[in-house]
Amino acid sequence: MDRDLAELPRCTRCDLAQTRERVVVGSGPPRAALMVIGEAPGRSEDEGGEPFIGRSGQLLVRLIEEEVGLSRADYFITNVVKCRPPANRTPRREEIESCHPWLVEQLALVQPRVVLALGNTAARAVFGFADGIGRTHGRVQQLGSARGLATYHPAAALRGGPRVVDVLREDLRRVRDLMERT
């Protein structure tokens, strides 16, 4: 399994390999209790090689620290798709399917107790939701031996303002409760 993940930085399973600057694998402790999964890297992440280092990542880190009590070094963070889609478009189904084995491998390695999926793409890829995040956020799900939930992507909170931030905070408090009980 570790050997397979060593191949990830050279992945060419989909067309995103032709337009990316680098593969954004993920970062955090190898056995983190919490795993946060977003959609795909943006421009800042493609340039910097780490997930969630742009504006939405800064908001996410602050909210997790305030509501869950964890610093950025305490949880593992990655994306469903490991390469930036051109113009930050939503990843296509075939790109998500190409990256899915990498995500499954990361989940198996980290073995989180709690999983947090951010936004529609991650909620669908991780938990299999058909409905949008407005209907599915905050619902506790079983994912193998882990429990988790989906919430709004922090980019939606930057666009949607205080109402979306409030929902995100409420869902993060559920994450905190899950971590305390799991």
N, C-alpha and C positions, 0 to 999 in steps of 0.2 A: 504494500500500500504506500509506504513512504517513497519507495522507488518511483512509483507512478506519479506522485505529486512532484517529484523532482523534474519530471518532464513538462510540467505545466508552463513554466516560463518560455518554452519553445513551441507551445501548442499551435497547430495549424488546422484544427478540426473544422473551422468555419471561415467565412470570408472576412470576419473582423480582424483576422491575423494580418491581412494586407493593409489595413488602415490604422492600426493601433501604433502607438509609440512603444508601449510595453504592456505585458500582462500584469494585471493588478491582482496578485494572489490572495492577499488578506494579511492581517497582522493581529497579534495578540498572543497571550500565553497559550501553550500547546494543550493544556487541559483546563480551559476556562469554564466556569460554571454557566456563563452566558455567552451565547453566540448571536451576533447581530448580522442579519443578511439583507443587503440592499439589492437594487436592481442591476446597475452596471456602473462602471467608472465614468466620471465626467472628465472634462479637460484637465482640471487640476490633478486628479488622480492618475490620469494617463501620463502626465508629465512627471509627477512626483513618485509614482509607483506604489502608493499606499491608498487604501480605501478611505473615503470620507474625510478628506483634508481640505475641501473647499468650504464655502459658506454654509451649505446645509450640514456638512460634517461637523463644523464648529458648533452649530446649534444643537445637533444631536448629542455631541459629547457633553455639552453644558447641561442639557435636559436629563441625560442619564445620570450625570453626577448629582444633580439636584434631587431627582425623583427616586433613583434606585440606590444612590450612594456609592457608585462605582466610578473610579477614574478610568481614563482611556486605556491604561495599562492592565486593567483587571478583566477585560472581556475580549473575545475574539471577534473580529469584524471582517466581513467579506461581502461579495456580491454574487448574485445568481449567474451573471455573465462576467467574465474576467477581463474582457477587452472593451474599450470604449466604442460604442456605436457612433458612426459618423453624425456630426451635428447633434450629438446627445439624444438621438431619437430613441424610442422605446425598442428594446431588443426584439428581434423577430423570433417566431416559434422555433425555427431550425437552429438559431444561435443559442437559445435557451436549452434546447435538447442537446446540442453539442457540448455545452458546458456542464450539463447536469451531472455526469459522472464525477467531475472534479468536486462539485458541491457535496455529493454523497460521500466522497472520500474524506473531505474536510470534516463533515459531521461525524464520520466514524473515528477519525483521529482525535478530534477535540473532545468528543463525548460530552457535549454540554448538558446540563440539567434543564436549562431553559433556552428556548430559541425565540428570537424576535425578528419577524419579517417586516420590512419597511416598504409599504406601497403595494399597488396592485400586482405588479410583475412578480415581486418576491412572494406575496401572499399566495398567488396562484401556483408558482413553482414549488414552494415549500409545503404548503398545506392543501393544495389542490382546489382552492376556492374558485367557484365560477362567478360569484357576485363580486362587485367592486368593494373597495376598502371601506366605503361609507356604510355598507351593510355588515361587513365581516370584522371590522376592527374590534379588538378587545375580547373576542371569543377565544376561550382557552381550548387548545387542541392538544391531542397526544401525537407525538412524532417519535416513534420507536420508544426508547426509554425516557425521552425528554418530553417536557410539556412546553407549550409556547403559545404565542399569539401574534397577530398581525396588527399593525397600526399605520397611520399615515407616514409617508416619506417626509423627512424634514424639509425637502424642497417644496412640498405642498404647504407646509406650515409657513415657509418664507413667503409664498404667494398668497396663501389664504388668511394670514394674519392671526390675531389672538384667538379666534374661535377654534381654529385647527390646532394651534399650540395647546389650548386647554384640553382638547381631546387627546392629543399626544401625551400630555402630562398624565392624564387619567389612565391611559393605557400603560404608561411606564410605571405607575403605582401598582398596577396589576402584575407587571413583571416583577417588581420588588416583592410583592406578596407571594408570587409563585416561587421565587428564589428562597424565601424564608420557609416555605412549606415543603419544598421539593428536595 
